[in-house]
Amino acid sequence: MTDALLPHSGLTTALEACLALPDTAELLDPQFQLRAHELLDILKTTPPDAAAYAQISLITETGRAAVQHRYAELHHEQNTLTSLISKNRVVADQLEQSLQADQYLSQEAWNSFSIARKLIARQGGVLLNHLDSEHVEQLVAKNLKEILKSPTTSALTQAMHSLISEASTLLEGFERQNRQIMSVVEAVYTRFNQLPGFNLAPPQLSGQGNYRQDLEQLGEKTAEFCRRPINLMTDKNSLAKKFGMEVVAPLHDLFTQLKAETDWWLKELSVPIQEQIQVKKIALEKREEDINMIRDQITTLEARKEVTGVALARLRQQEAAIERILAHTQTSPFAKLAQ
């Protein structure tokens, strides 16, 4: 009895191994799968007849066709994944190269801005020092002292004119320093407008011209004050007090307001550059996020490709198991009779 079972024991083993593979359930129709298990149970106790061989052959050929179809699907998917990975990697590399170049330029721009801001702040400090209230107070005190000790009306009016003259000299020093700062600012704006992504309008000019006009008007007011005939009948203390109210107080206010406006102007000079640097920084961060998203997509595609690789490896096991079954069915006595 054992000898009679030997010719089909290999077929039984091959069929059982094939049905035990995890992908068999996906490849075979449920009815074929059920019939294959029934045939396996028969083979374990009874030698197969021609009908059994025919059914096993049909089920196996159907399984082989399903394997070949699945092979084609997986190979197509792998080729598609390989192409997508390659294209995405090229795009990501190109974008990253461009990003790194722009990040370098952006960093250079920030370094230039930091240097320029320190330079403007340093020169601005010198500029504001020209308008320091202490300097103005010293200038006023010195000339009022000259006014009060003037022995003649001519000396008194000369001291009054001297105050405006020295105030004009102080303003000239401010204007000279202001022009130097504007040269630096214009150079900085020009430098930034040469960089990609920057479009700065010309820097805002200070309103110093108005103050020059105001000082000239105070000069005219001083000249008019000194020409008044009533001055000859007014004591020096009262005259100095009246001059203080009509000329000195407005002069003091002029320099105080000029300093406040200049301080605001110096701070505002860097705002347009800083805003565009911030916009540039946000844009670069967004580009970096986009590149990271592409890199993540590549990782996902690579993971999927690895899954298809594993599926192909399992499919090769399935194919080998099917080929072993077919080898047994094709060498059976029934197969030889059919030929």
C-alpha positions as CSV (number, residue, x, y, z in Angstrom):
1,M,0.0,0.0,0.0
2,T,2.8,2.4,0.9
3,D,4.5,1.7,-2.5
4,A,1.3,2.5,-4.3
5,L,1.2,5.9,-2.6
6,L,4.8,6.8,-3.4
7,P,4.2,8.0,-7.0
8,H,1.8,10.8,-5.9
9,S,3.4,11.7,-2.5
10,G,5.4,14.4,-4.1
11,L,2.3,15.9,-5.7
12,T,0.6,15.8,-2.3
13,T,3.5,17.6,-0.6
14,A,3.8,20.2,-3.4
15,L,0.0,20.9,-3.3
16,E,0.0,21.2,0.4
17,A,3.0,23.6,0.4
18,C,1.4,25.7,-2.2
19,L,-1.9,26.0,-0.4
20,A,-0.1,27.0,2.8
21,L,1.5,30.0,1.2
22,P,-0.2,33.3,2.4
23,D,-0.8,34.7,-1.1
24,T,-2.7,31.7,-2.4
25,A,-6.0,32.9,-1.0
26,E,-5.6,36.2,-3.0
27,L,-4.6,34.5,-6.3
28,L,-7.2,31.7,-6.4
29,D,-10.9,32.0,-6.8
30,P,-12.6,30.8,-3.5
31,Q,-14.3,27.9,-5.3
32,F,-10.9,26.8,-6.8
33,Q,-9.3,27.2,-3.4
34,L,-12.0,25.1,-1.7
35,R,-11.7,22.4,-4.4
36,A,-7.9,22.3,-4.0
37,H,-8.2,21.6,-0.3
38,E,-10.7,18.8,-1.0
39,L,-8.3,17.3,-3.6
40,L,-5.5,17.6,-1.0
41,D,-7.6,15.6,1.5
42,I,-8.2,13.0,-1.1
43,L,-4.5,12.7,-2.1
44,K,-3.6,12.1,1.5
45,T,-5.6,8.8,1.5
46,T,-6.2,7.8,-2.1
47,P,-4.1,7.7,-5.3
48,P,-5.3,10.3,-7.8
49,D,-7.2,9.3,-10.9
50,A,-7.3,11.0,-14.2
51,A,-10.1,13.3,-13.1
52,A,-8.2,14.4,-10.0
53,Y,-5.1,15.1,-12.1
54,A,-7.2,17.1,-14.6
55,Q,-8.7,19.2,-11.8
56,I,-5.3,19.8,-10.1
57,S,-3.8,20.8,-13.5
58,L,-6.7,23.3,-14.1
59,I,-6.4,24.8,-10.7
60,T,-2.6,25.1,-11.0
61,E,-2.8,26.6,-14.5
62,T,-5.3,29.1,-13.2
63,G,-3.0,29.9,-10.3
64,R,0.0,30.3,-12.6
65,A,-2.0,32.8,-14.8
66,A,-3.0,34.7,-11.7
67,V,0.7,34.8,-10.6
68,Q,1.8,36.1,-14.0
69,H,-0.9,38.8,-14.0
70,R,0.1,39.8,-10.4
71,Y,3.8,39.8,-11.6
72,A,2.9,42.3,-14.3
73,E,1.0,44.5,-11.9
74,L,3.9,44.6,-9.3
75,H,6.6,45.2,-12.0
76,H,4.5,48.0,-13.4
77,E,4.0,49.5,-9.9
78,Q,7.7,49.1,-9.2
79,N,8.7,50.9,-12.4
80,T,6.2,53.7,-11.7
81,L,7.5,54.1,-8.2
82,T,11.1,54.1,-9.4
83,S,10.3,56.8,-11.9
84,L,8.4,58.9,-9.3
85,I,11.2,58.6,-6.8
86,S,13.8,59.6,-9.4
87,K,11.8,62.6,-10.6
88,N,10.9,63.8,-7.1
89,R,14.6,63.4,-6.0
90,V,15.7,65.5,-9.0
91,V,13.1,68.2,-8.3
92,A,14.0,68.2,-4.5
93,D,17.8,68.4,-5.2
94,Q,17.3,71.3,-7.7
95,L,15.0,73.1,-5.3
96,E,17.4,72.5,-2.4
97,Q,20.3,73.8,-4.4
98,S,18.4,76.9,-5.3
99,L,17.3,77.3,-1.7
100,Q,20.8,77.0,-0.4
101,A,22.0,79.6,-2.8
102,D,19.2,82.0,-1.8
103,Q,19.8,81.2,1.9
104,Y,23.4,82.2,1.5
105,L,22.4,85.4,-0.2
106,S,19.8,86.1,2.5
107,Q,22.4,85.5,5.2
108,E,24.8,87.8,3.4
109,A,22.0,90.4,3.2
110,W,21.3,90.0,7.0
111,N,25.0,90.4,7.8
112,S,25.2,93.5,5.5
113,F,22.1,94.9,7.2
114,S,23.5,94.3,10.7
115,I,26.7,96.1,9.8
116,A,24.9,98.9,8.1
117,R,22.5,99.3,11.0
118,K,25.4,99.5,13.5
119,L,27.1,102.1,11.3
120,I,23.9,104.2,10.9
121,A,23.3,103.9,14.7
122,R,26.9,105.0,15.4
123,Q,26.7,108.0,13.0
124,G,23.2,108.7,14.2
125,G,24.5,109.0,17.7
126,V,27.0,111.6,16.5
127,L,24.2,113.4,14.7
128,L,21.9,113.5,17.7
129,N,24.8,114.7,19.8
130,H,24.9,117.8,17.6
131,L,21.4,118.5,18.8
132,D,21.9,117.6,22.4
133,S,20.0,120.0,24.7
134,E,23.2,120.6,26.7
135,H,24.9,122.1,23.7
136,V,21.9,124.3,22.9
137,E,21.7,125.4,26.6
138,Q,25.4,126.3,26.6
139,L,25.0,128.2,23.4
140,V,22.0,130.2,24.8
141,A,23.6,130.7,28.2
142,K,26.8,132.1,26.7
143,N,25.0,134.6,24.4
144,L,22.5,135.7,27.1
145,K,25.5,136.4,29.4
146,E,27.0,138.5,26.6
147,I,23.7,140.3,26.1
148,L,23.4,141.1,29.8
149,K,26.9,142.5,30.1
150,S,26.9,144.4,26.8
151,P,27.8,148.1,27.6
152,T,26.1,149.5,24.6
153,T,23.0,148.9,22.5
154,S,25.2,148.0,19.5
155,A,27.1,145.3,21.6
156,L,23.7,144.0,22.8
157,T,22.3,143.6,19.3
158,Q,25.5,142.1,18.2
159,A,25.3,139.4,20.9
160,M,21.7,138.7,19.8
161,H,22.7,138.2,16.2
162,S,25.7,136.1,17.4
163,L,23.2,133.6,19.0
164,I,21.5,133.0,15.7
165,S,24.8,132.8,13.9
166,E,26.2,130.2,16.3
167,A,22.9,128.3,16.1
168,S,23.2,128.3,12.3
169,T,26.7,126.9,12.7
170,L,25.4,124.2,15.0
171,L,22.7,123.4,12.4
172,E,25.3,123.3,9.6
173,G,27.2,120.7,11.5
174,F,24.1,118.6,11.9
175,E,23.3,119.0,8.1
176,R,26.8,117.9,7.2
177,Q,26.6,114.8,9.4
178,N,23.1,114.1,8.1
179,R,24.4,114.1,4.5
180,Q,27.0,111.6,5.5
181,I,24.4,109.3,7.0
182,M,22.2,109.7,3.9
183,S,25.1,108.6,1.7
184,V,25.5,105.4,3.8
185,V,21.7,104.8,3.7
186,E,21.5,105.2,0.0
187,A,24.4,102.8,-0.5
188,V,22.7,100.3,1.7
189,Y,19.4,100.6,-0.2
190,T,21.2,100.3,-3.5
191,R,23.1,97.2,-2.3
192,F,19.8,95.5,-1.1
193,N,18.0,96.3,-4.4
194,Q,20.7,94.3,-6.2
195,L,19.7,91.2,-4.3
196,P,16.9,88.9,-5.6
197,G,13.5,89.5,-3.9
198,F,14.3,93.0,-2.7
199,N,12.5,96.0,-4.1
200,L,13.1,99.0,-1.8
201,A,11.7,102.5,-2.5
202,P,14.2,105.3,-2.1
203,P,14.9,106.0,1.6
204,Q,12.8,108.6,3.3
205,L,14.6,112.0,3.6
206,S,14.7,113.9,6.8
207,G,12.7,117.2,7.0
208,Q,15.8,119.3,8.0
209,G,15.1,121.8,5.2
210,N,12.1,123.0,7.1
211,Y,14.2,123.6,10.2
212,R,16.7,125.6,8.2
213,Q,13.8,127.8,7.0
214,D,12.6,128.2,10.6
215,L,16.0,129.2,11.8
216,E,16.3,131.8,9.0
217,Q,12.9,133.2,10.1
218,L,14.2,133.4,13.6
219,G,17.2,135.3,12.2
220,E,14.8,137.7,10.5
221,K,12.8,138.0,13.8
222,T,16.1,138.8,15.6
223,A,16.9,141.5,13.1
224,E,13.4,143.0,13.5
225,F,13.7,142.8,17.3
226,C,17.0,144.6,17.3
227,R,15.6,147.4,15.1
228,R,12.8,148.3,17.5
229,P,13.2,151.9,18.8
230,I,11.7,150.9,22.1
231,N,14.8,148.9,22.9
232,L,16.6,152.2,23.7
233,M,14.2,152.9,26.5
234,T,14.1,149.3,27.9
235,D,16.5,148.1,30.6
236,K,18.8,145.2,29.6
237,N,17.2,142.6,31.9
238,S,13.7,143.3,30.5
239,L,15.1,143.4,27.0
240,A,16.8,140.0,27.5
241,K,13.7,138.5,29.0
242,K,11.6,139.7,26.0
243,F,14.2,138.4,23.6
244,G,14.2,135.1,25.4
245,M,10.4,134.8,24.9
246,E,10.4,135.9,21.3
247,V,13.6,134.3,20.0
248,V,15.4,132.1,22.5
249,A,12.4,129.9,23.5
250,P,11.4,129.2,19.8
251,L,15.1,128.5,19.1
252,H,15.2,126.0,21.9
253,D,12.0,124.4,20.7
254,L,13.3,124.2,17.2
255,F,16.4,122.1,18.2
256,T,14.3,120.0,20.6
257,Q,11.8,119.1,17.8
258,L,14.6,118.6,15.3
259,K,16.3,116.1,17.6
260,A,13.0,114.2,18.3
261,E,12.2,114.0,14.6
262,T,15.7,113.0,13.7
263,D,15.7,110.2,16.3
264,W,12.4,108.9,14.8
265,W,13.8,109.2,11.3
266,L,17.0,107.2,12.1
267,K,14.9,104.4,13.5
268,E,12.6,104.3,10.6
269,L,15.4,104.1,8.0
270,S,16.0,100.4,8.7
271,V,12.3,99.4,8.9
272,P,11.7,98.8,5.1
273,I,14.9,96.7,4.9
274,Q,14.0,94.7,8.0
275,E,10.4,94.1,6.8
276,Q,11.6,92.8,3.4
277,I,14.3,90.6,5.1
278,Q,11.5,89.1,7.3
279,V,9.3,88.5,4.2
280,K,12.3,86.9,2.5
281,K,12.9,84.7,5.6
282,I,9.3,83.5,5.7
283,A,9.4,82.7,1.9
284,L,12.6,80.7,2.4
285,E,11.1,78.8,5.3
286,K,8.1,78.0,3.2
287,R,10.3,76.8,0.4
288,E,12.2,74.6,2.9
289,E,8.9,73.2,4.1
290,D,7.9,72.3,0.5
291,I,11.2,70.6,-0.1
292,N,10.8,68.6,3.2
293,M,7.3,67.6,2.0
294,I,8.8,66.3,-1.3
295,R,11.5,64.4,0.7
296,D,8.7,62.9,2.9
297,Q,6.9,61.8,-0.3
298,I,10.1,60.2,-1.5
299,T,10.4,58.3,1.7
300,T,6.7,57.1,1.4
301,L,7.3,56.0,-2.2
302,E,10.5,54.1,-1.2
303,A,8.6,52.4,1.6
304,R,5.9,51.4,-0.9
305,K,8.6,50.1,-3.3
306,E,10.0,48.0,-0.6
307,V,6.6,46.5,0.1
308,T,6.2,45.7,-3.6
309,G,9.7,44.1,-3.5
310,V,8.6,41.9,-0.6
311,A,5.4,41.0,-2.5
312,L,7.5,40.0,-5.6
313,A,9.7,37.8,-3.4
314,R,6.6,36.0,-2.0
315,L,5.2,35.8,-5.6
316,R,8.4,34.0,-6.7
317,Q,7.8,31.5,-3.9
318,Q,4.3,31.0,-5.1
319,E,5.4,30.6,-8.7
320,A,8.0,28.0,-7.6
321,A,5.3,26.0,-5.7
322,I,3.0,26.1,-8.7
323,E,5.8,24.9,-11.0
324,R,6.5,22.0,-8.7
325,I,2.8,20.9,-8.8
326,L,2.8,21.2,-12.6
327,A,6.0,19.2,-12.8
328,H,4.3,16.4,-10.9
329,T,1.1,16.5,-13.0
330,Q,3.0,16.6,-16.3
331,T,5.0,13.4,-15.4
332,S,1.9,11.4,-14.3
333,P,0.8,8.3,-16.3
334,F,-2.4,10.2,-17.2
335,A,-0.5,13.0,-18.7
336,K,1.5,10.6,-20.9
337,L,-1.7,8.9,-22.1
338,A,-3.2,12.3,-22.9
339,Q,-0.1,13.1,-25.1
